[in-house]
Amino acid sequence: MNHSFKLLFSAAALTFSLGAGAQLSSNPDKFLGNITTDYNVDYGKEPFYTLWNQITPENESKWDQIEGQRRGSFNWFNCDNIYDYAKRNGFPFKFHTLIWGSQYPNWMNNLSTAEQYKAIEEWMDAIKARYPELPMIDVVNEAVAGHAPAPYKAALGGDGFTGYDWIIRAFEMAHERWPDAILIYNDYNTFRWQKTQFIDLVRTLRDAGAPVDAYGCQSHDLTDMDAGMFRAAMDEIQNALRMPMYSTEYDIGSTNDTYQLQRFKEQIPYMWEADYVAGVTLWGYIYGHTWCNNNDTGEKGISGIIKDGNDRPAMTWLREYMQTEAAKKAKSPFPGMVKEASVYVKCGNVNVCVGDEVPITVSARLKTKTIDHIDLYVGGQLLTTMTAEPYQVTVSANVLGRTDVKAVVVAADGTQYERWSGFNTYPQRVPYNGGVDVPGTIEFENFDGSNEGITYHDSDSNNEGGTHYRNDGGGVDIVTGNGGYAIGYTAAGEWLDYTVNVTEAGTYSYVAYASSGSTGSGFSIGLVSDGRVIPLAKVSVSQTANNSWDTYKAFTGTFAAELPAGRQTLRVSIDSPYCNLDRLVLKCSAPSGISMVHADDEDAQTPLYNVFGVKVNDQYKGVVIRGGKKYLK
């Protein structure tokens, strides 16, 4: 969450003798952790290490805290204190976080895309040099649409082909530097409000082979969830993802002791005793010093479970529960709280059409053991046993719907490690009315037909457009506008594909007709090629009317890359929400291999040639140049 920012650092008293403390959790395989309090590790009567056996800095390891003042100038003081404290006491430190759309250095906003990528590399390299053996990392934080999408995500590849290419790249970069760290995707509203979007994001990362080892559910949205709702949500998430989970930021913000106690009793054991849950981190414990406030009374830090030096009932119960046999013997997906296996399964595409060939690649590495073989299951059936790299097979997508893929890595000592993946199979792509000839005009409502995830992606399944122009567009919202139809109710991350027949290869200029009743809207245009999206243009849609989407204006520009001749697929992606899209007019401004010049900018004596190579009068000013010769425009 966007936690409150404290301006002053108060050094923790570290003069006492540190040693093995009797933390609440004595389970050797999973932790009960907490965060810093007002930039202190120890706070109150009991030192941190006597209560908790894992620590996450609330703010101290965020990018703006370490490199916020000036690029290349790093202040590690606060983060070092926390990291060293955890290391001295022998429990895990989690770095929170590498990539987040909040609390990043403001100077990033003034850099080009290329420089932003370089700055991200420098940031990760600096952390690697400082902390070469991080045990756990929140690699990307809060990237579900509407949360805190990083303004610099284009530097990491943008939405790309999967919709989350930039997140995948961030995990790849983290894995390159910390192959033995547990790499986590962390977000909020995972249990209740945006559960479906969270599942879609994490499952896409997993299926695309991203080196994500666990998902983190911040658990801030559990205060008002009863036991049945919570358990059903947690089961649904895990059944969809089948990956290790962390409860990363648990709190129950209530001044009512009885109510808080009830929620702790209902929720903590269910998470703790699930064998796929690797640990629970509370987001603060000192009353008056947590981020949860009572908006009605203004009372601060109401999620704290130690108040005025005394345990609230929830803390009293927590001490007792952690001493039960059920708590002590609960299993974990990471025995010893460390990662032994790095196993990732990449399906060539996460969404395919019937008849497509799908390459499946297993990347497997064991930290201390030797791989004997890998069993690969497709659709619940054992497909093959692989004994040597490369661990790769190709399957045909012949069955509509979801196909699950599972790799079981068997070590020489018989220990098994599994990783799930999968792909979705849809009907073949159908260009609307056979596609559009380019140069020409694309009506945005005439996107290709097939299914969600193949030719379009919408943030929900509800068509709010109010028209009945199409019945094959899922949740894509088609509205009336600008004398015809348009795409409306757009949300960040949505996209639409268009099949075009490019009759003339070259550089294209565009005129896009769009509207917006608010500020900050925009979309991108890309060329889909070989499983990736090549950026062509980024269109900023300024406010065309105040809180009205009926006024459409023309937005012009030129593609950054050439369009090749032949049948192509263009993708239009919504970067910032609330723009309506009417049509896109494309014109070839320079044929392929030709760059535009003017005769009066060149030697006046240089002869001009027409397209047949015949010398003509040099009085013409509008010319192009090919192979060192000038040609008439």
N, C-alpha and C positions, 0 to 999 in steps of 0.2 A: 504494500500500500504506500501512498505518499505520506510518509510519517513526518511528524513535526520535527523541525530542524532546531537543534540546540546550538547556540552560538559559542558558548564557553566550554572549554575542556577543563575538567577537574581531575587531576591525576589520582588514580586509585592508590590506596595505601598498600604497598606490596612488601612491607618490611617484615611481615610475619613469616614464620617458617612454612613453606609450602610442601605438601606431600600428598600421599594418597588419602583422599577424603572419603568419608562414608556418604557418598551421594545417595539421593533418593532411589535411583535405579542401580541395582547390582547385577542386572542382566548384562552378560559380557558381549552380547550381539546387537543390542539396540540401545539407543540413548534417549534420555529425557533431558532436553537442552533448554537454553534460554538465551536472552540477548543482554547487551550492555544497558546500563541505566544511567541516563544523563552523562554519557561518555565515561562512565566508570564501569569496571568489571565487578568489583566488590561494592556492595551498597547495603547498609543496614547492619544488623547484629551478626548475621551469619555470612561468612565468606562465600563467594560464588561456588567455589569448588566443593564445598560441603553439601551443596544442594543439587547441582546440575553437573552432567558429564558430557556436555557439548555446548559450544557457544557460537552464535552468529552476531557479528557487529550490527547494531541497528542502523547506523549511518557511516561508521568509520572506514569501511572498505568500499564505499561508493565512489564512482569516478570523480565527481565534483569535489569530494573531500580530499582526494589524493592529488589530483592534477588540475584542480579547478582554477587556480590563479593564473597560470601561464603554461602553455604547451611546453612539455619537456621538463617542467619543474615539479618534482614529486615530493609530497610531504607524507611520509610513512609513519610518523610518530605514534599517532593514535592506534593505527592498525597493528603496528609492531607490538604495542603493549598487549593487545588482545591475543594475537598469534602466539607470542612468547608465553603468556599465561596458560593458554591451552596446552602448549607443548610441555611446559614444566609439570603440568598436572596430568598429562597422559590421556587427554580426551580430544575428540575431533573439533577442529576449527573449520567453519564454513565461510568461504569468501562470497560475499553478497554485495554486488553482483557485477558481472563483466559488462553486459549490455542491457541498458534500460532506457526507455524514452523519457525518464525523469532523472533529476539529479546527475546530469552529465555536464561537462564543462561548456559554458556558453560560447567559448571561442570556436567550438565545433561548428556552430551555425554560420560562421564566416568563411569556412573552407570549401573548396571545390569537392566534388564527389571523390575524385582520385586522392586528394589530400585527406579527406575524412577516412578513407580506407587505410591510408598510411598511418594516420593517427591512432586508429583502432589497433593496428599491428603494434605500434610503439607502446600503447597502453598494455596490451597483453604481454608483450616481451618484457616490459618493465616489471610486471607482476611476477612473471616467470623467473626473472633474475633475482627478485627479492624473496619469493616463496616458491622454490623449485618443486616442493613436494606437498602441494595442497591436497588434503584428503577429500574435500567436497567443495563444489563450486555451483552457485546459481549462475548458469551461463547466460541465460536470457530471462528477463523478469517482465511479467505483465504485458504480453504482446497480443493478447486476444483483442479483436477489434473493439475500439471504444475505450480501451484502458490507457496505455501509454506507449503507442507505437513510436519507435525511435525515428526522429526526423532525419537521421542519417542512415536509414535502412537501405536506401538506394545504393550506398557505397558497398554494402554487403551483397548486392544482387537483387534487391527489391523483392516483390512478390514472386516474380519469375514463373516457372512452369508449374510448380506445386502450389503456389500461393504463399509459401513460406520459405522460399529459397534463401532469403537473408538470414533467417534463424538457423537453417541447416548449415550455412557457411560459418556462422558464429560458433556452432558446436564443433565443426570440423577444425576450426582454428584453435579452439580450446583443447581438443583431443590431441592435436599435433604437439601441444606444449605440455599437457598433463595427461598422458595416456593412462595413468593409474588412478587418477582422481575420479570420484563419482560425479558425473556431470548431470545437472538437474535443470529441467524447465520449471519455472515457478510462476504461479498466477493466483488471482483471487476470484471470488464468485464461482468457484469450481463446483461446489456442491449444489448450489441452488439456482442462481440467476443466469449463469452462462455455461452451464454444464455441457450442453451440446457443442458449443463453440470450442470449449476447452478440449473435449474429446477429439473433435475433428483436427485441431491443431496438433496435439501430441501424437495422435495416431498417424497423421501425415508425416511428421518428423520420423517416427519409428519406421513406417513402411518405406520411406525414401532412403533408409539406411543411415540416417544421422546418428552420430555417436552419443545419443542421449541415454543415460543409464537409469534415470528415475524421473518421476513427475512429482512436483511439489504442490500440494493443496494448502493454500495459506490458512484456511479454516477460520477466517474472520466472519464468514457468513453462516455460522452455526448457532449463533445466540438465539435466534427465533425458530430454529428447526427442532421439531419433536423427534423422539428416538426413531420412530418408524420412517419418517422422511429422510433423516440423516443416513440411516443404514441402507435404505434403498438406493440413495444417491451414490454412496460410497461403493456399493456392490456394482451398480451400473457402470461407474467409471472403470473399475478394475476389470470387469468382464469384457469391456471394450478394448482396454489397453494391455492388460496382462503384463504389467511391468512393476518394478519396485516403486513404492510410494513413500513420501515423507509428508507428515503434517508439519508444515514449515513455520506457521505463524499463528499458533492456536491462542485464542483468548475468548472469554465470555464477558462482554462489557455490560455489567449490571451492578447496581448498588444493592440489589436484593440478594443477601447471602444465601437464602434458601434456593432461589432460582438458579444462581450460579452453581451451587453445589449439585443441584439436580442435573444440569447439563454436563458437568464434569463426570458424574457417575454414569450417565447415559452414553457419553461419547468417548472418553479416554480409553476405557477397557476395550471397546469395539475396535478402535484403531490400534491400540497397543498389542492386542492379542492376535491380530491378523498377521499371518506369516509373510505377507507381501509388504507390510509396513516396516520400514527400516528405522524409524525414529520419530519422535514428537518433539518439536521445539515450541515452547511457549513464547509469545511475543510480549515479554515484560512480566514482572511479578510484584513490583513494589507499588502499592496503591498511591495514586497521585502522580505517578511517574511513568505511565504508559500512554500510548497514543489515543486510547479510547476515552472520550469525554461525554458527559451528559449534556446534550444540547439544550435541554430545558432549564437545568439549574446552573450550568456552567462548571459543574464539578469536574475536576481533572482526573485522568488515569483510573477510571472506575473498573477496569479489568484486572487490576492488581489483586493478588491473593495473599499478600502480607500487608497489613494496614496498621500503621503506628507501631510497628515492631511486633505485632501479634498476627497469628494465623487467622485468616478467614476460614469458614468451614470447608471450603473447597480445598484449601491447602492442607488442612488437618486430614481430610479424607485422602488426598493425594499421597501424603506421607505413609498412610496406612496401606493404601492399595499397592504401592510399589514394593511393599514387603511381603505380599502374598505370593504363593507358589506360582499362580497363573502369570503374574507379572515377571517373576524371576526367570521363568522357563519359556516365555514367549519366543517364538522363532523369528528369524530375520532373513531377508534375501541377501544380506551382506554379513555373514558370520565374522565376528571380530570387528565389525564396523568398517571393513575395508573391502575393496573391489579386487577379487581374484580374476574374474573373467571379463574380457571385453568382447562381446559378441553382438554383431549388428548384421541384419539381413536387409539387403536392398533389392526391391523389385524395380525393374527398369523404369516402369511408370506406375504410379499408384492408381491411376484411372486409365483403363484401356477399352478398346472396342472388340467386339466378337471377331475372332480370327487373328487378332494380333499375336505376335510372338513376344513373350515376356521373359527377358533374362533375369535370373535370380542369382545374386552374389552374396555369399556369406563371408564376412570378415571376422576372424576369430583369433584371439590371443589370450593365453593364460599367463598370469604373472609369475607363478612359482611352479606350475605343473606342466606336463606335456600332453598335447592333444593326441589322442589315439585315433579317433574318427569322428565324423559329423553325420548324423542322420537327418535328412531333410524330408519333411512332411508337407505335402501340398493337398489342400482340400481334405485333410484328415487321413490321408493315405501316405505310407512311406514311399517316397519316390526314388530315392537313391541314398547310398552310403558313400561318403567321400572320405578318402584317406590322405589326400595330398592336395596342396594348393595348385592352381586357383580353385577355390570352392565355388564353382559356378555351373549352373544348368540353365536351359531354356525350356519354357513350357508354352503351350498354346492356350489362349484364352477362349475356351469353347462354351463356357457356362455363364449365363447372365447372373449378375449379383456378386456377392462377396466371396472371394476365395482366400481362405486363411493359409498362411505359410508358417511353418515352425522349424527352426533348426535346433537340434539337440547335440551339443558338444560334449563328447565323452572323453574324459581325461584318462591317462594311463592307469591311474589308481581306481578308476570306476566312477569317480565323481561326475555328475552331469550338470550342465548349464544350458538353459534353454532361452531362446529369443523368438518372439512372435513377429510376424509381419503380415503382408497380404496386399491384394489388389482388388479393385472393383471393375467388373466387366459390364459394359453398356452396349446398346445397339450401335451400329455403325453411324458415323457422322453423316448428316444430310444437309448439304448447303441449302439455304433458303432460296427457293426458286432457281436452283442451279448455281447460285453464286453471283458475283458482281464483276463486270469487266472494269479493269483499271488501266488507264485513267477513267474516272467515272465517279459516281456518287454512292456512298454506302448509307443506307437508312439504318440508324442504330437499332431500331426494333426488329430488323431482319437478320438477327444472328442465326448461326447454324443450329440445326436441331439434332438432338440426341438425348442428353440427360445432364443432370447436375454433375459437375466435376469433369465433364468431357467437353462440352461446347459452351458452358456458362457456369458461373458460380454466383449464387445469391446467398445473402447472410441468413435468410429464413425461407421457409417453404410457402409463405403467404404472398399471393399476388395482390398488392394493395393498389394497383393502378386503376382499377375500376373499369377497364375496357375488356372487351372479349376478342381482341385482335388475334390472339394466338392461344391455343390450349396445350402447347408442347414446350412451354417455357418455365415450368416449375414455379419458383417463387420470384422470377424476374418481373419487375413492376413496369407495365407499359401504360403510359398515360396519353391523353390528348394534349397536343401542344404545337404551336407554330404552324397551324393549318393542317396538321396531320397527327401522327403518333410520335412518341418519344419515350425514352427510358427515364423513369423517375424514381423517387425514394431510394436514391443510391446510398450505399454504405461503403466505407473503406474496406478494401480487400475483395470486393466483387469484381467479376470480369466477364467478358463476352467475346466469343470467337466469330470471325467472319471469313468464309472462303472467298477468295478473289482470284480472278484470272488476269494476271499482269500481262498485258499485250505489248508493253514497251518497258524494258528494263532500264533502270536509272534512278536518279535522285528525284524525289517527289516533294512538292509543296502541298500544303493542306489548308483547307478552310473548314473549321469545325463550328457548327451552330449549337450553342448550349445556353443554358440559363441557370441562375442561382439566386435565391432570395436571401442568402447569407454570404459571409466572407470566408475565404480560405478553401474553397472547393477546387477540385482538379482531377484530371485523369491522365493516363499514359497510353500510348499506342506502341505495340511491339510486334515483331515478326516471329512467329513460332517456327522453330527450325531445329531438328534433331534433338528433341526433348528439352529445349531451352527457349527462352524468350529474349530476342535481340531488341534492345531499346531503340525506338525510332523517334519518339517525341514525348515530351512532358508538357501538358497543356494546363495552365493555370486559368481557372474560370473565375473571373472577378464577379462581384455582386452586380447583377444586371437589374435588380429592382429590390426594394425594401420588403423583405418577407413575402415576396411573390415570385413565382416561377413561370409566369406567363410571358415575360420579356426575354426573347432570345437574341443573342448577339453573335457576331462572327469572330472567331479566334484563329489567327493565322500563324503559319510557321513552315519550316522545312524539315523533312526527316533527316536524322543524323546518319543513316546508313541507306544504301541503295536497296531498291526492291528488285529481286531477280525476276526474270520472265517466267511465265508459266503459272500453274496453280499453286497458290500460297495461302497461308492462314494468318490473318491479322488478329491480334488480341487487344482489346480495349479494357484497361484496368482502372478501377476507381482508386485514386490515391487519397483523396480527401472527400468526405461525403457531401451530399445535398446539392449535387449539380444534376440538372436534367440534360439529356443528350438527344439531339434531334437528328443531325446528319453530318456526314464527313465527305467533303469534296476533295478528290485527289487529282493532281495534275503533274505530269512529268516535266520537271524544270530543266533537266539535263539528262540526255540518254546515257546509258552505261558507259563508263570509261571516258566520258567527256566532261571537262570542267569549263565553266563559263568565264569568258574574258570579254573585254571591249577593245576594239581596234585602236581607239585613241589612247589606250593605256600601253600599247606596244609600239614597236618600231613602225612608223608609217610606211616604210618601204617594203615591209614583209608582205609578200603576195598572199591573197586570199584564195581559197579553194571551195568549191561547192562539194556536196556529199559524194559526187562522182569523181572528185579529184581534179576537176577542171578549173584552171585559173580564171578568176573573175576580177571585176573592178574592185579596187581596195577602198571605194568610197563608203562601203557598208560598215557600220559601227557595231551592230549586234552580231557577234561571232562566237564560235566555240573552238576549242583546240583539241586535236586528236593526233597522237603520234608525232608531235612537234609541228604539225601543220594547222593553220587556221581554217575554220569552216564557217559558212553562213549559219546563223542561228536558225 
